[in-house]
Amino acid sequence: MQPIVRGLMLVGTPVLIVLSAPVHAQAYPSKPVRFVVPFVAGGPTDIQGRLLGEKFAQRMGQQFIIDNRGGANGNIGMEMVAKAPPDGYTIVIATVGTWAVNPSLYKMPFDVQKDFAPIAQVSASPGVLVVHPSVPVKNVKELIALAKSKPGKLDYGSSGIGGFGHISGALFCLMTGTTMVHIPYKSSAPSLTDLIAGQIQVLFNNAISTVPFIKSGQTRALAVTSIKRMPALPELPTIDEAGVKGYDNSSWSAVATTAGTPKDIVAKLNAELNAILKLPDIQEKSAVVGAVIIGGTPEEFAAYLDSEIKKFARVVKEAKIKAD
């Protein structure tokens, strides 16, 4: 019997090795995935994260649980993902400010390039410059004139120091020679709420969450922040067209997981995300708010992130932006 048993073991061993080699991607996900949004609920990143999380769950057969971890312009949520087990069960969606501006503003306990495994860029979206309806301006030139006549009397909100709204506002003041007071919030949602309530007068905000309030008349739109007009609001000029030549700043979002996550899991998440971004309802919802779907490979996002970090390092220095 012993020789026969040995023979079976020898024959069986390589079969077991072949079957066990690709288990990561085949078995993943075998439990719920934590999908971190490093901002409070209600903002554009939260809206986008919940939409993607629902699609991930439908396609992959496991819950993708949204975990809002607002604070420090996204750094709190990002740190949690950076220090999570590298198994693909914690992923994050964050924006340009968190990914590319924060490294120039904060001493962070993580590195956005070394401590994360890129999955893919999701979309890019122009922002909109809006004011409360009580502000006596109808266009960008009138806003500049008002700001110059009342230096430091106009407040503009943002999702936090170094966030999209802050960078957009700082650039605007820098390029127009005006002075407005920056009011940072924990996310763009409460800043938009305060603009609608008249607590602040000006907001440079992501189009995803702002367009509905423009169309309802609760805010007055003056311009878009990108160099090209936004299809969702084709009648709205760009800030460049309105007289601030060369002004261009758009927001973008991207998904990543913890560095060291097996490559087959990252590849599976990347493939599923790209498939989700091609779905007709995702394309339609993005187009309505002027967002442009990006997608692509982890390597493409890593290269883009590197270029954005370098670009915003120059902006932060020239605008003299400092974290409190």
PAMINU-370490 format. One record per residue (C-alpha): x, y, z. Coordinates in steps of 0.2 Angstrom, whole numbers, plus 5000, padded with zeros to 4 digits. Last residue first. Layout:
     u     v     w
     X     Y     Z
...
END
This chain:
     u     v     w
  4981  5381  5050
  4987  5375  5033
  4996  5387  5022
  4992  5394  5005
  5005  5407  4999
  4997  5408  4982
  5014  5405  4973
  5019  5391  4985
  5002  5382  4984
  5001  5384  4965
  5019  5377  4963
  5015  5362  4974
  4999  5360  4964
  5008  5356  4948
  5020  5344  4956
  5006  5334  4964
  4996  5334  4948
  5010  5327  4938
  5013  5313  4951
  4994  5309  4951
  4994  5308  4932
  5007  5295  4932
  4999  5285  4946
  4982  5286  4937
  4990  5279  4921
  4998  5265  4930
  4982  5260  4939
  4974  5259  4921
  4960  5269  4913
  4944  5277  4919
  4941  5295  4914
  4922  5300  4914
  4919  5318  4911
  4908  5327  4924
  4896  5341  4917
  4882  5338  4930
  4870  5329  4918
  4885  5321  4909
  4889  5311  4925
  4872  5305  4927
  4871  5299  4909
  4888  5290  4909
  4883  5281  4925
  4866  5276  4918
  4874  5270  4902
  4887  5259  4911
  4905  5262  4905
  4911  5268  4922
  4905  5252  4929
  4916  5242  4917
  4931  5253  4921
  4928  5250  4940
  4926  5231  4938
  4942  5230  4928
  4951  5240  4941
  4945  5231  4955
  4950  5214  4947
  4967  5221  4943
  4970  5227  4961
  4965  5210  4967
  4977  5202  4955
  4991  5214  4960
  4990  5208  4979
  4987  5223  4990
  5004  5230  4995
  4999  5248  4996
  4981  5250  5002
  4967  5254  4990
  4964  5267  4977
  4949  5276  4969
  4950  5293  4960
  4941  5310  4959
  4944  5325  4949
  4941  5344  4951
  4944  5357  4938
  4955  5373  4937
  4958  5385  4923
  4960  5404  4923
  4971  5409  4908
  4963  5425  4905
  4952  5432  4919
  4940  5441  4908
  4923  5432  4907
  4930  5420  4894
  4943  5414  4906
  4930  5412  4920
  4921  5401  4908
  4904  5407  4902
  4887  5399  4907
  4875  5396  4892
  4881  5378  4890
  4876  5373  4908
  4876  5354  4908
  4888  5354  4893
  4901  5364  4903
  4911  5377  4894
  4930  5374  4891
  4944  5381  4901
  4937  5375  4918
  4931  5386  4932
  4913  5388  4926
  4905  5405  4927
  4892  5417  4936
  4880  5405  4944
  4866  5412  4955
  4861  5400  4969
  4844  5395  4975
  4837  5397  4958
  4831  5379  4956
  4843  5376  4941
  4858  5383  4951
  4853  5372  4966
  4853  5357  4955
  4870  5361  4947
  4879  5362  4964
  4881  5344  4970
  4890  5338  4954
  4897  5355  4949
  4910  5355  4962
  4911  5372  4971
  4918  5389  4970
  4907  5398  4983
  4903  5416  4986
  4892  5425  4999
  4893  5416  5015
  4879  5414  5028
  4866  5417  5015
  4856  5401  5018
  4860  5395  5001
  4879  5399  5004
  4878  5390  5021
  4871  5374  5013
  4884  5374  5000
  4898  5376  5013
  4889  5362  5023
  4890  5350  5007
  4908  5355  5002
  4916  5346  5016
  4923  5349  5034
  4921  5368  5030
  4934  5382  5027
  4929  5400  5026
  4941  5410  5015
  4940  5429  5016
  4940  5438  4999
  4954  5449  4993
  4956  5454  4975
  4970  5456  4963
  4961  5447  4949
  4974  5433  4946
  4978  5430  4965
  4960  5432  4970
  4954  5419  4957
  4968  5407  4961
  4964  5408  4980
  4946  5405  4976
  4950  5389  4965
  4962  5382  4978
  4950  5385  4992
  4935  5377  4982
  4945  5362  4977
  4952  5359  4994
  4968  5366  5001
  4960  5371  5017
  4943  5364  5018
  4928  5359  5008
  4926  5377  5003
  4918  5394  5007
  4920  5411  5000
  4917  5427  5011
  4916  5444  5005
  4921  5459  5015
  4940  5457  5014
  4942  5471  5001
  4925  5480  4998
  4927  5490  4982
  4939  5477  4975
  4927  5463  4979
  4913  5472  4971
  4923  5476  4955
  4928  5458  4954
  4910  5452  4956
  4904  5464  4943
  4917  5457  4931
  4912  5439  4935
  4894  5441  4931
  4877  5446  4938
  4882  5455  4954
  4872  5462  4969
  4874  5447  4981
  4857  5443  4987
  4855  5428  4975
  4870  5420  4985
  4885  5418  4973
  4891  5404  4962
  4907  5400  4953
  4906  5382  4946
  4918  5368  4946
  4923  5358  4931
  4923  5339  4933
  4935  5325  4930
  4931  5307  4933
  4935  5290  4940
  4954  5289  4940
  4959  5271  4943
  4965  5258  4955
  4980  5266  4963
  4989  5256  4977
  4992  5267  4991
  5006  5270  5004
  5019  5276  4992
  5011  5289  4982
  4999  5297  4994
  5012  5296  5008
  5006  5293  5026
  5008  5301  5043
  5005  5318  5035
  5015  5334  5037
  5002  5345  5028
  5001  5358  5014
  5011  5352  4999
  5005  5334  5001
  4987  5340  5004
  4986  5347  4986
  4987  5331  4975
  4977  5317  4983
  4966  5326  4995
  4963  5341  4985
  4961  5331  4969
  4947  5321  4976
  4946  5305  4986
  4938  5287  4984
  4945  5274  4996
  4946  5256  4997
  4947  5244  5012
  4944  5225  5009
  4958  5224  4995
  4970  5214  5006
  4983  5226  5011
  4978  5227  5030
  4973  5245  5033
  4986  5259  5037
  4984  5269  5021
  4965  5266  5022
  4964  5274  5039
  4976  5288  5034
  4965  5293  5019
  4950  5294  5030
  4959  5306  5042
  4968  5316  5028
  4952  5320  5019
  4953  5339  5021
  4957  5337  5040
  4940  5329  5043
  4927  5317  5037
  4927  5299  5038
  4912  5293  5029
  4912  5274  5028
  4901  5267  5013
  4899  5248  5014
  4903  5239  4998
  4892  5224  5000
  4897  5208  4991
  4891  5200  4975
  4904  5208  4964
  4893  5216  4950
  4879  5222  4961
  4890  5227  4976
  4902  5237  4964
  4887  5246  4956
  4881  5251  4974
  4898  5257  4979
  4900  5267  4963
  4884  5277  4967
  4888  5278  4985
  4906  5285  4981
  4899  5298  4968
  4887  5305  4981
  4900  5305  4995
  4913  5313  4983
  4900  5326  4978
  4895  5331  4996
  4881  5323  5006
  4889  5313  5019
  4905  5319  5028
  4922  5318  5019
  4935  5304  5018
  4924  5292  5008
  4930  5275  5013
  4923  5260  5004
  4924  5245  5017
  4922  5229  5007
  4910  5215  5013
  4916  5197  5013
  4922  5184  5000
  4928  5198  4988
  4939  5191  4981
  4940  5172  4980
  4945  5171  4961
  4956  5186  4962
  4966  5179  4977
  4965  5161  4973
  4976  5161  4958
  4990  5148  4964
  4979  5136  4974
  4973  5125  4960
  4990  5123  4952
  4998  5119  4968
  4985  5106  4972
  4987  5098  4956
  5006  5098  4958
  5004  5088  4974
  4991  5075  4968
  5003  5065  4958
  5016  5064  4971
  5003  5060  4984
  4995  5047  4974
  5012  5039  4971
  5016  5039  4989
  5000  5030  4993
  5003  5017  4980
  5021  5014  4987
  5014  5012  5004
  5000  5000  5000
END
